[in-house]
Amino acid sequence: MKPSRFLAYATLIIVVAGGAIWYIINDYYDTKAARQSQKADIVMYKNEGCQCCDKWAYYMQGKGYSVKTVTSRVLSQVKAEQEIPQNMGACHTALIGDYVVEGHVPVEDVKRLLREQPDAKGIVVPGMPASSPGMNTALNEPFKVYLLKNDGSTELFAQH
């Protein structure tokens, strides 16, 4: 092969490889910027050090949701802003779309809430039921999920 032809081929390979590398790097940073600008699916407010809240967040992440955790020193203020009745409170308060999700709510109930889009504030699992997602300290201990209506009243949404 003549040296001039070899140089032409080598130059062509370098240009094509350089273009491919530039495209890959450029696409990586564009995709990274887009991911960082997206909002989390769920914003969860919790007390510092609450491990069951973290377990619920990991559970929801395992089901395909992105969760942003916000540690709050005044969680009662978050609950008051979301108009969660005191008898319906739990250890964390999450915001998902236009709804509030209070406590250890199973993913199937969150999906149902988002699918049906009831005219309500959200859904709640009061307290910390032992067999609820994130708690998982007892098997088959029944618990209830309530629909929190706009007027502050509740009705049964699901039973587990």
C-alpha positions as CSV (number, residue, x, y, z in Angstrom):
1,M,0.0,0.0,0.0
2,K,1.3,3.4,-0.9
3,P,2.1,5.7,2.0
4,S,-0.3,8.4,0.7
5,R,-3.2,6.0,0.5
6,F,-2.3,4.7,4.0
7,L,-2.3,8.2,5.4
8,A,-5.7,8.9,3.7
9,Y,-7.2,5.8,5.3
10,A,-5.7,6.5,8.7
11,T,-7.0,10.1,8.6
12,L,-10.5,8.9,7.6
13,I,-10.5,6.4,10.5
14,I,-9.4,9.0,13.0
15,V,-12.0,11.5,11.8
16,V,-14.8,8.9,12.0
17,A,-13.7,7.6,15.4
18,G,-13.3,11.1,16.7
19,G,-16.8,12.0,15.5
20,A,-18.3,8.9,17.2
21,I,-16.5,9.7,20.4
22,W,-17.7,13.3,20.3
23,Y,-21.3,12.1,19.7
24,I,-21.2,9.6,22.6
25,I,-19.8,12.2,25.0
26,N,-22.2,14.9,23.9
27,D,-25.2,12.5,24.2
28,Y,-24.0,11.4,27.7
29,Y,-23.9,15.0,29.0
30,D,-27.3,15.9,27.4
31,T,-28.9,12.8,28.9
32,K,-27.3,13.5,32.3
33,A,-28.6,17.1,32.2
34,A,-32.1,15.9,31.3
35,R,-32.1,13.4,34.1
36,Q,-30.9,15.9,36.7
37,S,-33.6,18.5,35.6
38,Q,-36.4,15.9,36.0
39,K,-38.4,16.1,39.2
40,A,-38.6,13.1,41.4
41,D,-41.9,11.1,41.1
42,I,-42.2,11.2,44.9
43,V,-41.0,13.8,47.5
44,M,-41.0,12.2,50.9
45,Y,-40.8,14.3,54.1
46,K,-39.5,12.4,57.2
47,N,-37.8,12.8,60.5
48,E,-34.0,12.5,60.6
49,G,-32.9,8.9,61.3
50,C,-36.2,7.2,60.6
51,Q,-35.1,4.0,59.0
52,C,-38.6,2.6,58.2
53,C,-39.2,5.7,56.1
54,D,-36.0,5.0,54.2
55,K,-37.1,1.4,53.7
56,W,-40.4,2.6,52.2
57,A,-38.5,4.9,49.8
58,Y,-36.3,2.0,48.7
59,Y,-39.4,-0.1,48.3
60,M,-41.0,2.5,46.0
61,Q,-37.7,2.9,44.1
62,G,-37.7,-0.8,43.6
63,K,-41.1,-0.4,42.0
64,G,-39.9,2.1,39.5
65,Y,-40.4,5.5,41.2
66,S,-37.8,8.1,41.9
67,V,-37.9,9.3,45.4
68,K,-36.4,12.5,46.8
69,T,-36.1,12.4,50.6
70,V,-36.4,15.6,52.6
71,T,-35.5,15.5,56.3
72,S,-37.8,17.8,58.2
73,R,-37.2,19.0,61.8
74,V,-40.9,20.1,61.9
75,L,-42.7,17.2,60.2
76,S,-45.9,18.2,62.0
77,Q,-45.9,21.4,60.0
78,V,-45.7,19.4,56.7
79,K,-48.7,17.4,57.9
80,A,-50.6,20.5,58.8
81,E,-49.9,22.1,55.4
82,Q,-51.2,18.9,53.7
83,E,-54.2,18.9,56.1
84,I,-53.5,15.4,57.4
85,P,-55.8,14.7,60.4
86,Q,-53.9,13.9,63.5
87,N,-55.6,10.5,63.9
88,M,-54.5,9.6,60.3
89,G,-50.8,10.6,60.7
90,A,-47.8,8.3,60.1
91,C,-44.0,8.6,60.2
92,H,-43.6,10.2,56.8
93,T,-45.6,12.3,54.3
94,A,-45.0,11.9,50.6
95,L,-46.2,14.1,47.7
96,I,-46.9,12.3,44.4
97,G,-48.3,14.4,41.6
98,D,-51.2,16.4,43.1
99,Y,-51.7,13.9,45.9
100,V,-50.4,13.3,49.4
101,V,-49.5,9.8,50.4
102,E,-49.2,9.5,54.2
103,G,-47.4,6.5,55.7
104,H,-46.5,3.1,54.5
105,V,-48.9,2.8,51.5
106,P,-48.4,-0.2,49.2
107,V,-47.4,0.6,45.6
108,E,-50.6,-1.0,44.2
109,D,-52.7,1.6,46.1
110,V,-50.5,4.5,44.9
111,K,-50.9,3.2,41.3
112,R,-54.6,2.9,41.7
113,L,-54.8,6.5,43.1
114,L,-52.9,7.9,40.2
115,R,-54.9,5.8,37.7
116,E,-58.4,6.6,39.1
117,Q,-57.5,10.2,40.1
118,P,-60.3,10.7,42.6
119,D,-61.3,14.2,43.7
120,A,-59.4,13.9,47.0
121,K,-56.3,15.0,48.9
122,G,-54.7,11.5,48.8
123,I,-54.4,8.3,50.7
124,V,-53.2,7.4,54.1
125,V,-52.1,4.4,56.2
126,P,-52.3,5.7,59.8
127,G,-49.7,4.7,62.2
128,M,-47.0,2.1,61.3
129,P,-48.7,-1.2,60.6
130,A,-46.2,-4.0,61.2
131,S,-46.8,-5.8,57.8
132,S,-46.9,-2.6,55.6
133,P,-44.2,-1.8,53.1
134,G,-41.1,-0.5,54.8
135,M,-42.1,-2.0,58.1
136,N,-42.2,-5.7,57.2
137,T,-41.9,-6.8,60.8
138,A,-44.9,-9.1,60.8
139,L,-46.5,-11.3,58.1
140,N,-50.2,-11.0,57.2
141,E,-51.1,-8.5,59.9
142,P,-54.1,-6.7,58.3
143,F,-54.1,-3.0,57.8
144,K,-56.2,-0.4,56.0
145,V,-55.6,2.3,53.5
146,Y,-58.0,5.3,53.6
147,L,-58.9,7.8,51.0
148,L,-58.5,11.3,52.4
149,K,-61.3,13.5,51.0
150,N,-61.0,17.2,50.4
151,D,-63.3,17.9,53.4
152,G,-60.9,16.0,55.7
153,S,-63.1,13.0,56.1
154,T,-61.9,9.5,55.1
155,E,-63.3,6.4,53.6
156,L,-61.8,2.9,53.1
157,F,-59.7,2.7,50.0
158,A,-58.1,-0.7,50.4
159,Q,-57.5,-3.5,52.9
160,H,-54.4,-5.6,53.1
